[in-house]
Amino acid sequence: MTDPSGPREIAAFALMAAGVGFDLLGCVGLVRLPDVYNRLQAGTKCVTLGTFLLLLGVILLSGLDAMGWKALLCLAFLSVTSPTAAHAIARAAHRSGVPLAPGSVLDRYAEDGEGREGPEPAGGPSGDAGEGRP
Amino acid sequence: MNAMDLLLAGLLLGAALCLWRARAGPTPADRAVCVDILGILMVGFCAVLSARTGRDLYLAVGLSWALLSFVGSLALAKHLEGRRFDD
């Protein structure tokens, strides 16, 4: 594609420019924010939205041909996998004992006992008592 | 100069910021977050590259990159949690 000329190309290019802007904001948040959970929040949400906008721009630019269908498939995969990976990393960070930032006021996951260390004394780093597996 | 090159340069700048945090991150969880987010950024980079060149090969690369990055993030999360991979 050369420089955007028609209205559809201009709309697609605006979507993609907004996507790159969101990606950059997410990366700035990744650099600037104080602890892992804040960085995960900024990074995952902003970068996922930015990549969605980029893929929507590609779909709008090319229509539903081979490229558009691949972009749509990519968008569907990302909308499933990105929140799952972010949730797994946040839980793993909390369970591996990464402290919260000094200004944090609430830690509901620790108040719930992390689903693992309740009344039972069995612990250990590899015990899976929270899964309720017999 | 093509207008898409600006978008590619912006995405590369974001990837550089992400790699800086992966180098400077104080905990291993920071680095896992950076690997995850770099994967999503590279999917967007492949999408822009595909729109820039008009070939759908790059979107296939981005699609497989999204799936492999997801599996890698889950494996890193399991490893951080101190559990084995078949747990």
Backbone of each chain as ProteinMPNN parsed JSONL, in Angstrom:
{"seq_chain_A": "MTDPSGPREIAAFALMAAGVGFDLLGCVGLVRLPDVYNRLQAGTKCVTLGTFLLLLGVILLSGLDAMGWKALLCLAFLSVTSPTAAHAIARAAHRSGVPLAPGSVLDRYAEDGEGREGPEPAGGPSGDAGEGRP", "coords_chain_A": {"N_chain_A": [[0.842, -1.195, 0.0], [0.486, 2.192, -0.824], [0.669, 5.682, -0.009], [-2.183, 6.697, 1.958], [-5.228, 7.082, 0.187], [-8.033, 6.85, -0.652], [-11.322, 7.048, 1.025], [-11.711, 4.725, 2.558], [-9.138, 3.767, 2.914], [-8.088, 5.865, 4.362], [-9.595, 5.744, 6.726], [-8.829, 3.213, 7.651], [-6.135, 3.662, 8.034], [-6.264, 5.564, 10.058], [-7.33, 4.028, 12.149], [-5.21, 2.239, 12.488], [-3.175, 3.972, 13.225], [-4.172, 4.894, 15.664], [-4.04, 2.482, 17.023], [-1.252, 2.035, 17.147], [-0.641, 4.204, 18.745], [-1.914, 3.478, 21.165], [-0.421, 1.195, 21.737], [2.099, 2.315, 22.189], [1.517, 3.869, 24.432], [0.937, 1.849, 26.262], [3.461, 0.644, 26.453], [4.964, 2.713, 27.529], [3.707, 2.86, 29.995], [4.494, 0.387, 30.932], [7.158, 0.858, 31.386], [7.117, 2.94, 33.253], [5.511, 2.451, 35.518], [5.085, 1.397, 39.013], [5.112, -1.341, 40.174], [4.866, -4.962, 39.643], [2.191, -5.688, 39.222], [0.85, -3.366, 38.518], [2.23, -2.825, 36.17], [1.53, -4.998, 34.629], [-1.182, -4.569, 34.366], [-1.279, -2.073, 32.896], [0.273, -2.722, 30.631], [-0.95, -5.092, 29.519], [-3.656, -4.388, 28.997], [-3.561, -1.98, 27.439], [-1.851, -2.699, 25.321], [-3.125, -4.882, 24.225], [-5.528, -3.716, 23.343], [-4.467, -1.914, 21.492], [-3.317, -3.65, 19.607], [-5.612, -4.944, 18.753], [-6.865, -2.8, 17.454], [-5.033, -2.375, 15.4], [-5.296, -4.798, 13.968], [-7.972, -4.619, 13.221], [-7.783, -2.44, 11.541], [-6.303, -3.585, 9.484], [-8.155, -5.446, 8.557], [-10.168, -3.731, 7.653], [-8.804, -2.457, 5.675], [-8.169, -4.409, 3.765], [-10.423, -5.872, 3.263], [-12.49, -8.87, 3.297], [-10.627, -10.921, 2.358], [-7.972, -13.308, 1.881], [-6.068, -12.183, 3.558], [-7.634, -10.605, 5.283], [-9.241, -12.522, 6.552], [-7.288, -13.948, 7.904], [-6.412, -11.974, 9.635], [-8.722, -11.636, 11.128], [-8.942, -14.118, 12.369], [-6.633, -14.08, 13.886], [-7.288, -12.0, 15.601], [-9.404, -13.162, 17.006], [-8.058, -15.26, 18.308], [-6.259, -13.771, 19.875], [-8.011, -12.386, 21.55], [-8.857, -14.384, 23.201], [-6.513, -15.557, 24.267], [-4.856, -13.57, 25.4], [-5.985, -12.296, 27.842], [-6.026, -14.619, 29.398], [-3.328, -15.376, 29.645], [-2.366, -13.122, 30.968], [-3.747, -13.266, 33.384], [-2.724, -15.662, 34.403], [-0.026, -14.995, 34.742], [-0.217, -12.928, 36.614], [-1.273, -14.282, 38.83], [0.772, -16.109, 39.292], [2.867, -14.367, 39.91], [1.932, -13.253, 42.287], [1.795, -15.5, 43.907], [4.441, -16.278, 43.957], [5.487, -14.48, 45.632], [6.019, -11.766, 45.057], [6.293, -8.466, 46.127], [3.781, -5.899, 46.756], [3.446, -2.538, 45.44], [4.656, 0.272, 47.403], [2.575, 2.124, 47.943], [0.199, 0.734, 47.902], [-3.133, -0.177, 48.818], [-4.884, -2.299, 49.133], [-5.293, -5.79, 49.199], [-6.831, -8.189, 48.148], [-6.507, -10.805, 47.322], [-4.54, -11.891, 48.958], [-5.914, -11.677, 51.336], [-7.858, -13.583, 51.008], [-6.4, -15.812, 51.425], [-5.056, -16.812, 49.288], [-6.24, -18.949, 48.085], [-4.958, -21.225, 48.786], [-3.297, -21.508, 51.198], [-4.893, -22.236, 53.694], [-6.667, -23.349, 56.523], [-5.373, -25.8, 56.599], [-2.261, -27.303, 57.427], [-0.456, -28.15, 55.578], [1.913, -27.267, 53.221], [4.391, -25.891, 51.378], [6.225, -25.222, 48.424], [5.341, -26.566, 46.163], [2.931, -27.736, 46.647], [-0.398, -28.572, 45.889], [-2.802, -27.878, 47.271], [-4.897, -26.193, 46.988], [-6.331, -26.863, 44.799], [-8.084, -28.826, 45.335], [-7.829, -31.46, 44.717], [-8.275, -34.928, 44.834]], "CA_chain_A": [[0.0, 0.0, 0.0], [1.202, 3.482, -0.824], [0.038, 6.631, 0.914], [-3.639, 6.517, 1.955], [-5.868, 7.996, -0.759], [-9.485, 6.822, -0.585], [-11.851, 7.159, 2.396], [-11.513, 3.502, 3.326], [-7.732, 3.709, 3.309], [-7.835, 6.852, 5.419], [-10.17, 5.225, 7.975], [-7.98, 2.114, 8.119], [-4.88, 4.207, 8.542], [-6.539, 6.201, 11.352], [-7.431, 2.952, 13.135], [-3.891, 1.685, 12.781], [-2.4, 4.967, 13.974], [-4.657, 4.842, 17.052], [-3.498, 1.261, 17.618], [0.152, 2.244, 17.508], [-0.622, 5.109, 19.901], [-2.215, 2.707, 22.381], [0.727, 0.333, 22.022], [3.168, 3.12, 22.795], [1.115, 4.231, 25.802], [1.117, 0.666, 27.099], [4.883, 0.41, 26.725], [5.408, 3.736, 28.474], [3.238, 2.413, 31.296], [5.343, -0.736, 31.343], [8.426, 1.378, 31.893], [7.005, 3.951, 34.298], [4.691, 2.12, 36.691], [5.989, 0.993, 40.091], [5.331, -2.757, 40.494], [4.52, -5.922, 38.592], [0.753, -5.758, 38.957], [0.52, -2.162, 37.746], [2.783, -2.945, 34.822], [0.72, -5.977, 33.907], [-2.436, -3.865, 34.053], [-1.085, -1.118, 31.801], [0.762, -3.381, 29.445], [-1.863, -6.008, 28.86], [-4.873, -3.757, 28.466], [-3.276, -1.037, 26.358], [-1.234, -3.331, 24.156], [-4.134, -5.701, 23.568], [-6.434, -2.825, 22.595], [-3.747, -1.377, 20.343], [-3.185, -4.682, 18.583], [-6.947, -5.118, 18.17], [-7.108, -1.718, 16.49], [-4.188, -2.64, 14.227], [-5.867, -5.885, 13.169], [-9.197, -4.097, 12.617], [-7.36, -1.611, 10.417], [-5.922, -4.472, 8.379], [-9.396, -6.01, 8.005], [-10.852, -2.67, 6.911], [-8.002, -2.098, 4.503], [-8.065, -5.424, 2.728], [-11.654, -6.629, 3.069], [-12.419, -10.242, 3.8], [-9.924, -11.888, 1.518], [-7.111, -14.184, 2.675], [-5.433, -11.379, 4.61], [-8.639, -10.192, 6.258], [-9.638, -13.663, 7.375], [-6.209, -14.254, 8.837], [-6.429, -10.958, 10.694], [-9.874, -11.911, 12.001], [-8.585, -15.294, 13.175], [-5.627, -13.609, 14.83], [-8.011, -11.207, 16.594], [-10.142, -14.078, 17.869], [-7.097, -15.934, 19.182], [-5.715, -12.835, 20.873], [-9.016, -12.024, 22.547], [-8.948, -15.471, 24.18], [-5.271, -15.928, 24.927], [-4.167, -12.497, 26.119], [-6.399, -12.209, 29.248], [-5.649, -15.838, 30.121], [-1.908, -15.307, 29.991], [-2.175, -12.068, 31.968], [-4.241, -13.779, 34.659], [-1.784, -16.677, 34.906], [1.204, -14.349, 35.203], [-0.5, -12.188, 37.844], [-1.398, -15.242, 39.932], [2.096, -16.665, 39.579], [3.673, -13.348, 40.583], [1.472, -13.116, 43.67], [2.148, -16.697, 44.671], [5.884, -16.379, 44.156], [5.884, -13.579, 46.692], [6.431, -10.425, 44.635], [5.55, -7.524, 46.967], [3.053, -4.826, 46.102], [4.09, -1.228, 45.526], [4.468, 0.801, 48.764], [1.349, 2.879, 48.134], [-0.992, -0.088, 47.689], [-4.012, -0.156, 49.992], [-5.809, -3.42, 49.217], [-4.776, -7.025, 48.617], [-7.914, -9.141, 48.405], [-6.082, -12.168, 47.066], [-3.871, -12.357, 50.166], [-6.917, -11.825, 52.395], [-8.535, -14.849, 50.785], [-5.485, -16.919, 51.663], [-4.526, -17.223, 47.986], [-6.853, -20.19, 47.652], [-4.079, -22.362, 49.042], [-2.865, -21.702, 52.579], [-6.008, -22.006, 54.585], [-6.422, -23.973, 57.826], [-4.528, -26.987, 56.568], [-0.872, -26.889, 57.618], [0.395, -28.598, 54.48], [2.265, -26.137, 52.364], [5.433, -26.224, 50.423], [6.056, -24.454, 47.196], [4.754, -27.316, 45.056], [1.705, -28.383, 47.055], [-1.558, -28.03, 45.191], [-3.949, -28.131, 48.13], [-5.99, -25.329, 46.606], [-7.073, -27.395, 43.668], [-9.101, -29.738, 45.82], [-7.68, -32.722, 43.995], [-8.183, -36.02, 45.812]], "C_chain_A": [[0.876, 1.244, 0.0], [0.527, 4.414, 0.166], [-1.48, 6.514, 0.827], [-4.328, 7.555, 1.087], [-7.384, 8.017, -0.594], [-9.992, 6.951, 0.838], [-11.642, 5.898, 3.214], [-10.074, 3.369, 3.781], [-7.441, 4.689, 4.436], [-8.393, 6.362, 6.752], [-9.309, 4.102, 8.531], [-6.679, 2.646, 8.689], [-5.089, 4.914, 9.883], [-6.664, 5.154, 12.449], [-6.05, 2.424, 13.507], [-3.026, 2.682, 13.533], [-2.846, 5.011, 15.429], [-4.123, 3.601, 17.749], [-2.055, 1.415, 18.024], [0.266, 3.203, 18.69], [-0.915, 4.38, 21.195], [-1.059, 1.786, 22.752], [1.846, 1.111, 22.701], [2.815, 3.526, 24.212], [1.282, 3.041, 26.744], [2.576, 0.418, 27.43], [5.45, 1.473, 27.648], [4.942, 3.387, 29.888], [4.053, 1.258, 31.831], [6.663, -0.246, 31.912], [8.219, 2.188, 33.163], [6.338, 3.475, 35.577], [5.502, 1.363, 37.742], [6.126, -0.499, 40.362], [4.735, -3.659, 39.431], [3.056, -5.843, 38.218], [0.296, -4.538, 38.168], [1.023, -2.272, 36.323], [1.973, -3.929, 33.987], [-0.604, -5.362, 33.477], [-2.265, -2.97, 32.831], [-0.713, -1.844, 30.531], [-0.293, -4.217, 28.765], [-3.056, -5.286, 28.249], [-4.56, -2.857, 27.292], [-2.747, -1.748, 25.138], [-2.238, -4.235, 23.458], [-5.104, -4.847, 22.772], [-5.739, -2.269, 21.355], [-3.607, -2.406, 19.235], [-4.531, -5.016, 17.955], [-7.221, -4.049, 17.124], [-6.271, -1.904, 15.234], [-4.806, -3.717, 13.338], [-7.17, -5.446, 12.518], [-8.872, -3.196, 11.432], [-6.972, -2.454, 9.218], [-7.167, -5.065, 7.735], [-10.115, -4.969, 7.157], [-10.104, -2.327, 5.632], [-8.131, -3.126, 3.4], [-9.381, -6.127, 2.461], [-11.49, -8.058, 3.547], [-11.844, -11.174, 2.747], [-9.021, -12.736, 2.41], [-6.474, -13.422, 3.826], [-6.429, -10.996, 5.692], [-9.081, -11.347, 7.139], [-8.552, -14.039, 8.355], [-6.165, -13.238, 9.969], [-7.576, -11.2, 11.665], [-9.593, -13.092, 12.919], [-7.584, -14.915, 14.264], [-6.287, -12.816, 15.958], [-8.784, -12.111, 17.551], [-9.206, -14.814, 18.827], [-6.586, -15.003, 20.267], [-6.734, -12.508, 21.938], [-9.213, -13.147, 23.55], [-7.652, -15.595, 24.971], [-4.675, -14.816, 25.777], [-4.661, -12.323, 27.561], [-6.022, -13.446, 30.05], [-4.197, -15.788, 30.554], [-1.659, -14.249, 31.057], [-2.63, -12.539, 33.346], [-3.259, -14.788, 35.252], [-0.524, -16.017, 35.438], [0.947, -13.586, 36.497], [-0.608, -13.138, 39.029], [-0.045, -15.818, 40.303], [2.966, -15.65, 40.296], [3.249, -13.22, 42.034], [1.876, -14.323, 44.501], [3.641, -16.843, 44.859], [6.396, -15.274, 45.058], [6.419, -12.24, 46.246], [5.632, -9.403, 45.446], [4.818, -6.473, 46.136], [3.836, -3.525, 46.231], [3.796, -0.612, 46.896], [3.17, 1.571, 48.964], [0.088, 2.068, 48.014], [-1.817, -0.164, 48.962], [-4.816, -1.432, 50.139], [-5.193, -4.631, 48.542], [-5.768, -8.131, 48.909], [-7.472, -10.576, 48.223], [-5.343, -12.732, 48.274], [-4.863, -12.524, 51.306], [-7.686, -13.126, 52.236], [-7.625, -16.037, 51.019], [-4.946, -17.526, 50.394], [-5.108, -18.536, 47.506], [-6.054, -21.412, 48.037], [-3.82, -22.552, 50.527], [-3.992, -21.328, 53.526], [-5.723, -22.616, 55.95], [-5.476, -25.164, 57.761], [-3.053, -26.576, 56.611], [0.037, -27.296, 56.47], [0.681, -27.424, 53.556], [3.3, -26.566, 51.372], [5.18, -25.506, 49.116], [5.378, -25.226, 46.083], [3.484, -28.038, 45.468], [0.518, -27.767, 46.35], [-2.805, -28.314, 46.019], [-5.139, -27.283, 47.719], [-6.832, -25.898, 45.482], [-8.164, -28.35, 44.116], [-9.02, -31.094, 45.148], [-7.556, -33.861, 45.0], [-6.861, -36.771, 45.691]], "O_chain_A": [[1.867, 1.332, 0.724], [-0.129, 3.948, 1.098], [-2.019, 6.261, -0.25], [-4.068, 8.752, 1.211], [-7.967, 9.086, -0.414], [-9.193, 6.965, 1.775], [-11.422, 5.971, 4.423], [-9.807, 2.915, 4.894], [-6.66, 4.402, 5.343], [-7.757, 6.533, 7.792], [-9.077, 4.035, 9.738], [-6.18, 2.148, 9.699], [-4.213, 4.879, 10.748], [-6.166, 5.355, 13.557], [-5.755, 2.19, 14.679], [-2.228, 2.291, 14.385], [-2.019, 5.148, 16.33], [-3.789, 3.65, 18.933], [-1.659, 0.986, 19.107], [1.147, 3.051, 19.537], [-0.259, 4.618, 22.209], [-0.749, 1.613, 23.931], [2.461, 0.638, 23.657], [3.672, 3.536, 25.096], [1.716, 3.201, 27.885], [2.905, 0.029, 28.551], [6.322, 1.18, 28.465], [5.674, 3.585, 30.858], [4.281, 1.154, 33.036], [7.223, -0.865, 32.816], [9.055, 2.135, 34.065], [6.583, 4.052, 36.637], [6.511, 0.745, 37.402], [7.213, -0.913, 40.765], [4.17, -3.188, 38.443], [2.706, -5.922, 37.04], [-0.534, -4.646, 37.266], [0.341, -1.87, 35.38], [1.758, -3.72, 32.793], [-1.085, -5.602, 32.37], [-3.006, -3.088, 31.854], [-1.305, -1.615, 29.477], [-0.517, -4.076, 27.563], [-3.423, -5.551, 27.104], [-5.214, -2.947, 26.253], [-3.154, -1.434, 24.019], [-2.215, -4.351, 22.232], [-5.468, -5.203, 21.651], [-6.35, -2.165, 20.292], [-3.76, -2.081, 18.058], [-4.601, -5.334, 16.767], [-7.739, -4.34, 16.046], [-6.736, -1.627, 14.129], [-4.84, -3.579, 12.116], [-7.46, -5.845, 11.39], [-9.596, -3.186, 10.436], [-7.266, -2.099, 8.076], [-7.239, -5.179, 6.512], [-10.613, -5.278, 6.075], [-10.71, -1.952, 4.629], [-8.198, -2.768, 2.224], [-9.465, -6.914, 1.518], [-10.467, -8.412, 4.134], [-12.511, -12.108, 2.302], [-9.298, -12.864, 3.603], [-6.352, -13.943, 4.934], [-6.113, -11.053, 6.881], [-9.274, -11.173, 8.342], [-8.833, -14.406, 9.496], [-5.912, -13.592, 11.121], [-7.432, -10.999, 12.871], [-9.955, -13.077, 14.095], [-7.679, -15.369, 15.405], [-5.903, -12.938, 17.121], [-8.819, -11.865, 18.757], [-9.516, -14.974, 20.007], [-6.487, -15.386, 21.432], [-6.381, -12.363, 23.109], [-9.694, -12.896, 24.655], [-7.678, -15.722, 26.195], [-4.041, -15.104, 26.792], [-3.823, -12.21, 28.455], [-5.731, -13.349, 31.242], [-3.87, -16.117, 31.695], [-0.837, -14.449, 31.951], [-1.984, -12.249, 34.353], [-2.994, -14.773, 36.454], [-0.002, -16.427, 36.475], [1.794, -13.589, 37.39], [-0.098, -12.844, 40.111], [0.257, -15.999, 41.483], [3.726, -16.013, 41.194], [4.095, -13.094, 42.92], [2.253, -14.186, 45.665], [4.078, -17.47, 45.824], [7.605, -15.135, 45.24], [7.197, -11.621, 46.971], [4.403, -9.466, 45.455], [5.173, -6.194, 44.991], [4.769, -3.423, 47.028], [2.776, -0.944, 47.5], [2.702, 1.657, 50.099], [-1.005, 2.635, 48.021], [-1.265, -0.211, 50.061], [-5.399, -1.643, 51.202], [-4.637, -4.526, 47.449], [-5.561, -8.926, 49.825], [-7.99, -11.475, 48.884], [-5.49, -13.912, 48.593], [-4.694, -13.401, 52.153], [-8.123, -13.712, 53.227], [-8.049, -17.176, 50.826], [-4.429, -18.643, 50.413], [-4.544, -19.176, 46.618], [-6.418, -22.528, 47.665], [-4.086, -23.624, 51.071], [-4.02, -20.231, 54.082], [-4.634, -22.418, 56.488], [-4.844, -25.506, 58.761], [-2.639, -25.636, 55.932], [1.177, -26.84, 56.391], [-0.225, -26.686, 53.168], [3.095, -27.511, 50.611], [4.036, -25.223, 48.759], [4.879, -24.615, 45.138], [2.992, -28.878, 44.715], [0.442, -26.544, 46.228], [-3.757, -28.92, 45.526], [-6.275, -27.61, 48.061], [-7.949, -25.436, 45.252], [-9.076, -28.652, 43.346], [-10.024, -31.795, 45.025], [-6.778, -33.745, 45.947], [-6.619, -37.72, 46.437]]}, "seq_chain_B": "MNAMDLLLAGLLLGAALCLWRARAGPTPADRAVCVDILGILMVGFCAVLSARTGRDLYLAVGLSWALLSFVGSLALAKHLEGRRFDD", "coords_chain_B": {"N_chain_B": [[8.699, 8.256, 1.199], [6.895, 5.803, 2.852], [3.642, 5.873, 4.425], [3.095, 3.905, 6.235], [5.485, 3.258, 7.335], [6.012, 4.925, 9.451], [4.287, 3.925, 11.384], [5.429, 1.414, 11.74], [7.874, 2.186, 12.808], [7.03, 3.325, 15.212], [6.018, 1.065, 16.517], [8.366, -0.376, 16.781], [9.734, 1.271, 18.522], [8.14, 0.99, 20.806], [8.626, -1.726, 21.286], [11.301, -1.568, 21.942], [11.187, -0.135, 24.355], [9.862, -2.03, 25.872], [11.735, -4.092, 25.887], [13.702, -2.82, 27.299], [12.564, -2.718, 29.824], [12.446, -5.432, 30.302], [15.119, -5.963, 30.599], [15.806, -4.419, 32.823], [14.064, -5.172, 34.783], [13.165, -5.722, 38.158], [12.246, -8.125, 39.319], [11.705, -11.649, 38.512], [9.074, -11.917, 37.598], [8.486, -9.524, 36.344], [9.931, -9.796, 34.03], [8.655, -11.916, 32.83], [6.175, -10.711, 32.3], [7.036, -8.865, 30.425], [7.859, -10.478, 28.298], [5.43, -11.586, 27.537], [3.994, -9.28, 26.728], [5.605, -8.331, 24.714], [5.224, -10.316, 22.841], [2.525, -9.844, 22.08], [2.813, -7.304, 21.001], [4.417, -7.88, 18.805], [2.699, -9.316, 17.217], [0.995, -7.265, 16.371], [2.912, -5.828, 14.96], [3.493, -7.602, 12.892], [1.018, -7.497, 11.624], [0.916, -4.841, 10.666], [3.092, -4.926, 8.978], [2.194, -6.74, 7.122], [0.081, -5.28, 6.0], [1.567, -3.282, 4.91], [3.183, -4.439, 2.942], [1.37, -5.88, 1.515], [1.199, -8.637, 1.455], [0.01, -11.742, 2.664], [1.53, -13.437, 4.085], [2.902, -12.5, 6.332], [0.928, -12.141, 8.219], [0.271, -14.749, 8.786], [2.578, -15.48, 10.084], [2.299, -13.83, 12.325], [0.014, -14.906, 13.468], [0.837, -17.51, 14.239], [2.771, -16.68, 15.984], [1.285, -15.48, 18.0], [-0.03, -17.698, 19.155], [2.162, -19.266, 20.016], [3.388, -17.514, 21.781], [1.471, -17.343, 23.735], [1.49, -19.959, 24.804], [4.104, -19.976, 25.759], [3.966, -17.955, 27.707], [2.208, -19.086, 29.539], [3.744, -21.276, 30.347], [5.908, -19.984, 31.53], [4.56, -18.769, 33.645], [3.706, -20.988, 35.128], [6.221, -21.926, 35.862], [7.192, -19.836, 37.428], [5.467, -20.018, 39.517], [6.356, -22.18, 40.819], [5.593, -24.731, 40.236], [5.392, -27.926, 38.616], [5.429, -28.687, 35.077], [3.52, -30.51, 34.321], [1.601, -30.316, 36.181]], "CA_chain_B": [[8.535, 7.467, 2.417], [5.538, 5.295, 3.019], [3.024, 6.284, 5.691], [3.101, 2.786, 7.17], [6.789, 3.146, 7.981], [5.921, 5.604, 10.746], [3.678, 2.984, 12.327], [6.425, 0.38, 12.063], [8.877, 2.773, 13.703], [6.419, 3.457, 16.529], [5.962, -0.257, 17.153], [9.72, -0.766, 17.187], [10.057, 2.041, 19.727], [7.471, 0.316, 21.916], [9.337, -2.972, 21.586], [12.55, -1.216, 22.628], [10.833, 0.173, 25.748], [9.524, -3.294, 26.517], [12.979, -4.823, 26.129], [14.419, -2.152, 28.386], [12.0, -3.172, 31.102], [12.839, -6.826, 30.509], [16.494, -5.986, 31.086], [15.943, -3.742, 34.108], [13.031, -5.564, 35.727], [13.79, -6.23, 39.376], [11.836, -9.483, 39.668], [11.439, -12.471, 37.323], [7.716, -11.723, 37.09], [8.553, -8.415, 35.39], [10.443, -10.278, 32.74], [7.587, -12.708, 32.214], [5.21, -9.75, 31.762], [7.6, -8.248, 29.228], [7.827, -11.45, 27.203], [4.038, -11.679, 27.104], [3.574, -8.073, 26.027], [6.375, -8.263, 23.476], [4.55, -11.185, 21.885], [1.336, -9.174, 21.53], [3.299, -6.212, 20.152], [4.947, -8.401, 17.543], [1.545, -9.643, 16.374], [0.63, -6.008, 15.72], [3.964, -5.488, 13.994], [3.287, -8.433, 11.709], [-0.171, -7.01, 10.92], [1.274, -3.635, 9.923], [4.003, -5.335, 7.898], [1.367, -7.367, 6.097], [-0.624, -4.223, 5.28], [2.552, -2.462, 4.207], [3.679, -5.097, 1.75], [0.289, -6.493, 0.762], [1.293, -10.098, 1.423], [-0.593, -12.277, 3.88], [2.494, -14.31, 4.757], [3.287, -11.959, 7.638], [-0.148, -12.387, 9.178], [0.399, -16.14, 9.237], [3.638, -15.453, 11.1], [1.747, -13.238, 13.54], [-0.938, -15.861, 14.061], [1.565, -18.548, 14.972], [3.471, -16.032, 17.088], [0.322, -15.288, 19.096], [-0.255, -18.962, 19.863], [3.377, -19.71, 20.718], [3.622, -16.607, 22.907], [0.524, -17.73, 24.791], [1.991, -21.169, 25.466], [5.294, -19.589, 26.507], [3.584, -17.21, 28.909], [1.655, -20.024, 30.522], [4.835, -22.08, 30.899], [6.658, -19.125, 32.456], [3.759, -18.567, 34.852], [3.821, -22.213, 35.915], [7.567, -22.028, 36.42], [7.295, -18.85, 38.506], [4.661, -20.456, 40.634], [7.053, -23.252, 41.482], [4.97, -26.018, 39.975], [5.918, -28.571, 37.421], [4.645, -28.386, 33.888], [2.39, -31.425, 34.183], [0.859, -30.24, 37.433]], "C_chain_B": [[7.077, 7.07, 2.586], [4.972, 5.706, 4.379], [3.041, 5.157, 6.707], [4.436, 2.662, 7.901], [6.815, 3.843, 9.33], [5.321, 4.676, 11.792], [4.663, 1.897, 12.725], [7.478, 0.924, 13.026], [8.318, 2.948, 15.109], [6.361, 2.128, 17.255], [7.346, -0.718, 17.584], [10.168, 0.007, 18.416], [9.407, 1.418, 20.958], [8.171, -0.972, 22.297], [10.649, -2.684, 22.297], [12.287, -0.86, 24.085], [10.558, -1.111, 26.526], [10.791, -4.101, 26.823], [13.808, -4.158, 27.208], [13.884, -2.593, 29.731], [12.357, -4.631, 31.362], [14.279, -6.917, 30.984], [16.57, -5.444, 32.509], [14.968, -4.245, 35.155], [13.603, -6.178, 36.983], [13.407, -7.662, 39.718], [11.67, -10.315, 38.399], [10.038, -12.299, 36.768], [7.652, -10.557, 36.112], [8.987, -8.899, 34.019], [9.41, -11.148, 32.043], [6.529, -11.812, 31.593], [5.733, -9.165, 30.454], [7.6, -9.211, 28.055], [6.415, -11.563, 26.648], [3.651, -10.475, 26.246], [4.353, -7.895, 24.735], [5.768, -9.18, 22.416], [3.344, -10.517, 21.253], [1.748, -8.025, 20.609], [3.771, -6.733, 18.801], [3.83, -8.89, 16.635], [1.061, -8.39, 15.645], [1.644, -5.584, 14.676], [3.805, -6.317, 12.717], [2.064, -7.971, 10.926], [0.165, -5.773, 10.091], [2.192, -3.982, 8.754], [3.223, -5.986, 6.762], [0.57, -6.321, 5.31], [0.339, -3.368, 4.467], [2.972, -3.105, 2.891], [2.58, -5.748, 0.934], [0.375, -8.0, 0.661], [0.761, -10.643, 2.734], [0.305, -13.268, 4.591], [2.787, -13.824, 6.173], [2.183, -12.142, 8.664], [-0.151, -13.837, 9.647], [1.489, -16.248, 10.295], [3.091, -14.902, 12.411], [0.787, -14.171, 14.252], [-0.209, -16.93, 14.857], [2.34, -17.941, 16.129], [2.538, -15.816, 18.275], [0.136, -16.579, 19.872], [0.983, -19.402, 20.641], [3.677, -18.811, 21.911], [2.691, -16.926, 24.073], [1.032, -18.951, 25.553], [3.226, -20.834, 26.298], [4.968, -18.832, 27.773], [3.016, -18.139, 29.968], [2.753, -20.866, 31.15], [5.666, -21.257, 31.87], [5.889, -18.907, 33.746], [3.809, -19.801, 35.743], [5.182, -22.304, 36.6], [7.763, -21.041, 37.566], [6.564, -19.308, 39.744], [5.308, -21.602, 41.391], [6.43, -24.606, 41.273], [5.595, -26.625, 38.735], [4.956, -28.381, 36.269], [3.45, -29.312, 33.722], [1.5, -31.373, 35.407], [-0.54, -29.671, 37.192]], "O_chain_B": [[6.164, 7.889, 2.478], [5.709, 5.867, 5.351], [3.005, 5.409, 7.912], [4.513, 2.038, 8.959], [7.53, 3.429, 10.241], [5.775, 4.636, 12.936], [4.733, 1.502, 13.889], [7.92, 0.226, 13.939], [9.033, 2.748, 16.091], [6.62, 2.056, 18.457], [7.496, -1.37, 18.617], [10.894, -0.523, 19.257], [10.027, 1.324, 22.017], [8.301, -1.288, 23.48], [11.072, -3.457, 23.156], [13.065, -1.234, 24.962], [10.965, -1.259, 27.678], [10.904, -4.714, 27.884], [14.531, -4.826, 27.947], [14.648, -2.817, 30.67], [12.549, -5.027, 32.512], [14.631, -7.854, 31.701], [17.332, -5.967, 33.322], [15.021, -3.804, 36.303], [14.446, -7.071, 36.898], [14.194, -8.356, 40.361], [11.509, -9.753, 37.316], [9.825, -12.514, 35.574], [6.868, -10.581, 35.163], [8.471, -8.462, 32.991], [9.296, -11.127, 30.817], [6.033, -12.094, 30.502], [4.981, -8.988, 29.496], [7.363, -8.794, 26.921], [6.222, -11.629, 25.434], [3.059, -10.625, 25.177], [3.821, -7.365, 23.76], [5.794, -8.858, 21.228], [3.148, -10.6, 20.041], [1.124, -7.794, 19.573], [3.548, -6.096, 17.772], [3.982, -8.886, 15.414], [0.755, -8.436, 14.453], [1.282, -5.043, 13.631], [3.961, -5.805, 11.608], [2.059, -8.04, 9.697], [-0.256, -5.668, 8.939], [2.082, -3.403, 7.673], [3.549, -5.807, 5.589], [0.4, -6.453, 4.098], [-0.044, -2.795, 3.447], [3.102, -2.435, 1.867], [2.808, -6.133, -0.213], [-0.327, -8.592, -0.159], [1.024, -10.08, 3.797], [-0.098, -13.875, 5.583], [2.908, -14.625, 7.1], [2.463, -12.285, 9.854], [-0.535, -14.123, 10.782], [1.362, -16.993, 11.267], [3.38, -15.435, 13.482], [0.748, -14.224, 15.481], [-0.572, -17.229, 15.995], [2.551, -18.601, 17.146], [2.953, -15.954, 19.425], [0.141, -16.573, 21.103], [0.878, -19.854, 21.781], [4.164, -19.284, 22.938], [3.065, -16.799, 25.239], [1.009, -18.982, 26.784], [3.385, -21.341, 27.408], [5.611, -19.033, 28.804], [3.31, -17.993, 31.154], [2.711, -21.146, 32.348], [6.086, -21.759, 32.912], [6.482, -18.863, 34.824], [3.939, -19.688, 36.962], [5.284, -22.704, 37.76], [8.417, -21.359, 38.558], [6.976, -19.03, 40.871], [4.864, -21.959, 42.482], [6.695, -25.539, 42.032], [6.23, -25.947, 37.927], [3.813, -27.966, 36.458], [2.475, -28.955, 33.061], [0.72, -32.296, 35.644], [-1.32, -29.53, 38.133]]}, "name": "protein", "num_of_chains": 2, "seq": "MTDPSGPREIAAFALMAAGVGFDLLGCVGLVRLPDVYNRLQAGTKCVTLGTFLLLLGVILLSGLDAMGWKALLCLAFLSVTSPTAAHAIARAAHRSGVPLAPGSVLDRYAEDGEGREGPEPAGGPSGDAGEGRPMNAMDLLLAGLLLGAALCLWRARAGPTPADRAVCVDILGILMVGFCAVLSARTGRDLYLAVGLSWALLSFVGSLALAKHLEGRRFDD"}
